[in-house]
Amino acid sequence: MADPATYRPATGTIPTSPGVYRFRDDDGRVIYVGKAKNLRQRLTNYFQDLAVLHERTRRMVTTASSVEWTVVGTEVEALTLEYTWIKEFDPRFNVKFRDDKSYPYLVVTMGEEVPRVHITRRTPRKGDRVFGPYTQVWAIRETLDLMLRVFSIRSCSAGVYRRAERAGRPCLLGFIGKCAAPCVGEISVQEHRKLAEQFCDFMAGNTSTYTRRIEKQMREAAAGMDYEAAAALRDDLIALDKVMEKNSVVLSDATDADLVGMVQDELEASVQVFHVRGGRIRGQRGWIAEILDDSGPADLMERALTTLYAEGTAPKEVLVTTEPANRDQVQALLGSRTDVRVPRRGEKKDLLATVTANADEALRLHRLRRTGDLTARTKALEDLGQALDLAEPPLRIECFDISHSQGTNVVGSMVVFEDGLPRKSEYRRFSVSGDAARDDTASMHDVLTRRLKHHLDPPKPESEEEKRRFAYPPSLILVDGGPPQVAAAQRVMDELGITDIALAGIAKRLEEIWLPGDDYPVILPRTSEALFLVQRLRDEAHRFAISYHRSKRGRAMQTSALDGIPGLGPARRRALLDRFVTVKAIREAGVEQLQEVDGIGPALAAQISSALRSEGAEDVAVDMATGEIIGG
């Protein structure tokens, strides 16, 4: 049994980049392959005290006699290289992917007389040129489609090729210019092989040779006034540029920059960093940080930048979603040559939006992993039941929220979690009007009254769908709000005589749990599974209410733009919006198109068109996604 200390590399010699590492035994055999976002951090974990290591890990490091690593550009490259090495070396200590799926390759069959390019998940044959593996098959299909425009080599199967040879007529790809059609002699076998070699050369990274050649040919064709050929070459050049962009996202100014995106909620923050060098994304990293104080976005961004550059060199630009706190100190840490800023427009802003979307997705997946784990869900429900002094864990929880705009378009939402997971088929939404819409407590009273009356006296179902509307009574009702909202909900239960359903409210600011009649809230530990569950319930109810409110508000704003047109009543307004969706589309429609709507005659259609095109209406449009008025 080897002592890991005898082959442990010095910590400072291990890179902090993403990469793949291999442990070898005394005979040089690879016994374990792994990947890491940060090689130094990952590998140092293997050389801890043997007593703290897992039994399987302890056996691996004591069997090994050396470790080596390969640095790659991104985590995706690390994943694919790890997969390739596991397939190649079959290490004894590796656990295979759970689904043991294969990844697609792009293969050019240079061993055949007439080479063929195709995508396959099978092991390539001897003599084939292989590119990949790729993690997303749709991406390589798009790449191949673009490449065939420039390097129009054969991509058909042997059967299709022989059938075209016999018929003396090429297949569809030959007719549309995505195959040089060697099957019917439109190009010789030797010329086709040369074309396949050029395809392989380009895919191997020698791109500049072909882009410069096409640019030269395009200029020569334009100078000779052969504009059709020049346009075709221009399109070829655009296709190659798209291929290069798909292989690695490109910023047109070839800048060196780090893009730092961050999203947060009350408990955690998610940070994602894209490292762009020479205009191309060369690496990505990210982490979830627990928020244990009252840090805001600026404070968290300061900590993120300090973590990133305290021991490293910053690039020319650091693009962030939020200006860091103590900007002068952060700037001094990064150096005077580094520009820290929030991009306001253009492709850098767009790329930063992609980084931020990755951060948001990472936080969402982190929450799902917590709530998706059966043990965590069970503990969350047990802890919540104990905290609220319930006789048993609340297996069905319904959470209610109210949304409005300054008292208008008031709506309520009900989301349902069963066994700690969302039950979206049983989500419900409520439209609130009249006296019930005067404030949040009255609206909450109205919504809960309507819901709980179904619990006490469910209507006779006319269909299976109706039967499932309020399938089961909840074990616990959560309302979004503090003591006033809880008191309103308790009044409903008292009025209806309901005593078998628990009730609580969750206040946004400090994540406090309020119980009816209590002077002080229940404070759940910030790291407890119960708090994560309650927070997700509240966030889901809020999201569901906001989405309904925005759609209702947008519809109301659209309808108001049609008010005042003589002869256009509510039914005809609804019919117009059903047909054209937006006021802008109605305004742009011709009189003949307006007459296609039921109830709209020639005179009324002319009046509608005239009214909407007149001054004061012509600049009104509504964003249906947000319900906001644009212009006017």
Buried (B, 14 or more C-beta within 10 A) or exposed (E): EBEBEEBBBEEEEBBBBBBBBBBBBEEEBBBBBBBBBBBBEBBBEBBEEEEEBEEEBBBBBBBBBBBEBBBBBBBBBBBBBBBBBBBEBEBEBBEEEEEEEBBBBBBBBBEBEBBBBBBBEEEBEEEBBBBBBBBEBEEBBBBBBBBBBBBBBBBBEEEBBEBBBEEEEBBEBBEEEBBBBBBBEBBEEEEBBEBBBBBBBBBEEEBEEBBEEBEEBBEEBBEEEEEEBBEBBBEBBEBBBBBBEBBBBBBEEEBBBBBBBBBBEBBBBBBBBBBBBEBBBBBBBBBBBEBEEEBEBBBBBBBBBBBBBEEEEBBEBBBBBBBBBEBEEBBEBBEEEBBBEEBEEEEBEEBBBBBBEBBBBBBEEBBEEBBEBEEBBBBBBBBBBEBBEBEEBBBBBBBBBBBBEEEEBBBBBBBBBBEBBBBEEBBBBBEBEEEBBEBBBBBBBBBBBBBBBEBEEBEEEEEEEEEEEBEBBBBBBBBBBBBBBBBBBBBBBEEBEBEEBBBBBBBEEEBBBBBBEEEEBBEBEBEBBBBBBBBBBBBBBBBBBBBBBBBBBBBBBBBBBBEEBEEBEEEBBEBBBEBBBBBBBBBEBEBEBBBEBEEBEEEBBEBBBEBBEEEEBEEBBBEBEEBEBEEE
